[in-house]
Amino acid sequence: MDTSGFLDWLKASLSSSENRARRRIIRFLNPDDDKLFLKALQAERPRNRSLRGVRRLGIIRAYSCPVPAGEPPLPFGSSIAWEEDSLVSMHAVPKRTAVRSATEQGIPWGVRRIRAPEAWSRTTGYKVKVGVIDTGVDFEHPDLRHSLQRGINLLQRTMLPQDDNGHGTHITGTIAAANRLEGMIGVAPRASIYPIKAFDYNGTAYVSDIILGIDWCVRNRMDVVNMSFGMSNRSKSLLSAVNNAYQSGVLIVASSGNDGKRGEIDYPARYSQTIAVGATNRQGKIASFTNRCGGIDIYAPGERVSSCWPRNNRKTMSGTSMATSHVTGAVALLLGLKPGLTPDQVKSVIKRSWRPLKNAKAPRTTGELDVRRMLQAADKL
């Protein structure tokens, strides 16, 4: 392939004012073409400002940039694959709930429901590295300070991944809050949280932002990654990143979505290389908003879950986002006890240790997360 010719076409496209908002992910089918293009891009970028909008997605040998809509230019069409760089949204039910001062103390109902406290004499997730790809986190929240590592802000690389939305702080609280005396305690209170800010203040991100987050998690050797978001359309690029993470020993826990769909769930939870999570309520029944199908690996508490909120507050939220954070915390407990487990083994243990859902019409192929049963299953490995 004429990679220099493709770079010339790309420079002309980026310099044009047409269709600048349509981001695409471009992948070279031949690894040698990718190497040649990357070398040429790195040499040309300092001299051409428009090329600064081209982002390298190293984990899948691809690039994200704004280019005209339509098919690839004919001379290059057989040598590259491209797809729309879609927007992705958080998986929290958009209901208005009051933010209140963090005065309620103790263990939230969901953490009790999955029987996490019964595991704390054996494991608290100590030294387990948890990546949370989300909106960032409130680094000053007293319930979280003991659990947080620096992480990364993919939107503004020189800044801390501070949370300007709230969703990431809520997720992090359920996974690893550690303030029993004055605040709340999460599922794995001694796990180490690495916030990866890929989502803006509106709770939206491009697929390429997610891929960059997964890439960071793999390169920094996270043990498990929480992805409480999704989309209805399939992305080959995101699948490739998820698969590379799985093969590298990094397990991704993903939420099924909140549209109440029967027979399908959102991506990336629909990919078999993730743990797909649906939500339950206090009665152990499937929450009405949960997308569900045979691809759900486990259900966990997701209705009216209280957790941390920015500026030392607490908020009650519902969604498969909240359910996913319970499962991520449980995986941290499991890896704290059995640090050598592969993603395949972790997924197998979780799928073999659920307890039955309460609804008579509920599926019999999966059930609700139960940490005590999970550790018992792990002991038999």
BELTA-V254109 format. One line per field, one symbol per residue. phi: phi as a letter, one per 30 degrees, with the letter a starting at -180 (. if undefined). psi: psi as a letter, one per 40 degrees, with the letter a starting at -180 (. if undefined). Layout:
phi=???
psi=???
//
This chain:
phi=.dddddddddddddddddhddddbccbddcedddddddddddddedcbdddddccdcddbhbbcadbedjddeedcedcbbbbddddbbdccddcdbddbddcdcjcdedddedidedcddcabieidccdcdacjaddcdddcedcccdiacddbedcddddcbjeddddddddaebbddbbcbcdbdcdcccdcdccdddibadedddddddeddddchddbbcbcaaadcdbdddeddddddeddjccccbcdjccidcjabdddeddddccdbccbcddicddddddbaddddacaebchccadbeihcbbcbbldeddddddedddddddddbdcddeddddddddcbdcdddddcddccaacebdddeddddddd
psi=igddddddddddddeiehfdegiihhhhdhddddddddddddddddehddeeehhhgddefiihihiiiaiiideedeeihiihgiiiiifhhgihihhiigdhiahidddddefddeeeedheehehhhhhhaeaiheehdeedeehidaihedgdeiigihedddddddddddfiggddebihadgeeihhghhheiaeefiiidddddddddddddefidihhggiaidihhddddddddddddeehhhhiidifefiheiiiiedeheeihhhiiiadeeihidehiiaeehdiiihehfhhaiiiffiiihiiiedddddddddddddddddgeeiiddddddddeeeiiiidhdeiieeiaihhddddddddde.
//
